[in-house]
């Protein structure tokens, strides 16, 4: 699934929406797509409390995409909270959906390393000029040294995209009963 063509397409899709992406943001995308959200849900109660607080503090925005894929097969997506809120999404159902998603089996650390290696190979081949090769290689060395950990988005990505999303298994999206936004 993490082949050159499908990985290129996934990254291109995200770059189109998030042009401020840096190598660490690509890695975060791959990390989430391969390993899923399990690392984010150590305590279901804490997860639910943080999500409720974030949801309450976010404005609604119907103009943003409701979700974006984090895997080439689209089996796992980032559900964006602002459009979810604009569509009248049910927070308790979202919490349950996120917890169901976290219990799914996704990929392995070996798959993550292989997906990252494919990204590096594509950068070496000049696939994306927005990712300077020395920066990609320096980040790769850091990943290797630290055992491919979870990372945060870059400051530039946070400023430009203001991400507020949760990972949701695509097959569970229909359980969220999200309303269609009507043009006024």
Secondary structure as the mmCIF struct_conf table of DSSP 4:
data_model
#
loop_
_struct_conf.conf_type_id
_struct_conf.id
_struct_conf.beg_label_comp_id
_struct_conf.beg_label_asym_id
_struct_conf.beg_label_seq_id
_struct_conf.end_label_comp_id
_struct_conf.end_label_asym_id
_struct_conf.end_label_seq_id
HELX_RH_AL_P HELX_RH_AL_P1 UNK A 4 UNK A 17
TURN_TY1_P TURN_TY1_P1 UNK A 19 UNK A 20
HELX_RH_AL_P HELX_RH_AL_P2 UNK A 23 UNK A 35
TURN_TY1_P TURN_TY1_P2 UNK A 36 UNK A 37
HELX_RH_3T_P HELX_RH_3T_P1 UNK A 38 UNK A 40
BEND BEND1 UNK A 42 UNK A 42
HELX_RH_AL_P HELX_RH_AL_P3 UNK A 44 UNK A 57
BEND BEND2 UNK A 58 UNK A 58
HELX_LH_PP_P HELX_LH_PP_P1 UNK A 59 UNK A 60
TURN_TY1_P TURN_TY1_P3 UNK A 62 UNK A 63
BEND BEND3 UNK A 64 UNK A 64
BEND BEND4 UNK A 66 UNK A 66
STRN STRN1 UNK A 67 UNK A 69
BEND BEND5 UNK A 70 UNK A 71
TURN_TY1_P TURN_TY1_P4 UNK A 72 UNK A 73
BEND BEND6 UNK A 75 UNK A 75
STRN STRN2 UNK A 76 UNK A 80
HELX_RH_AL_P HELX_RH_AL_P4 UNK A 81 UNK A 86
TURN_TY1_P TURN_TY1_P5 UNK A 87 UNK A 88
HELX_RH_AL_P HELX_RH_AL_P5 UNK A 91 UNK A 102
TURN_TY1_P TURN_TY1_P6 UNK A 103 UNK A 103
BEND BEND7 UNK A 104 UNK A 104
HELX_RH_AL_P HELX_RH_AL_P6 UNK A 109 UNK A 124
TURN_TY1_P TURN_TY1_P7 UNK A 125 UNK A 126
BEND BEND8 UNK A 127 UNK A 127
TURN_TY1_P TURN_TY1_P8 UNK A 129 UNK A 130
BEND BEND9 UNK A 131 UNK A 131
HELX_RH_AL_P HELX_RH_AL_P7 UNK A 133 UNK A 146
TURN_TY1_P TURN_TY1_P9 UNK A 147 UNK A 147
BEND BEND10 UNK A 148 UNK A 148
HELX_LH_PP_P HELX_LH_PP_P2 UNK A 152 UNK A 154
HELX_RH_AL_P HELX_RH_AL_P8 UNK A 155 UNK A 161
STRN STRN3 UNK A 165 UNK A 169
HELX_RH_3T_P HELX_RH_3T_P2 UNK A 170 UNK A 176
HELX_LH_PP_P HELX_LH_PP_P3 UNK A 178 UNK A 183
#
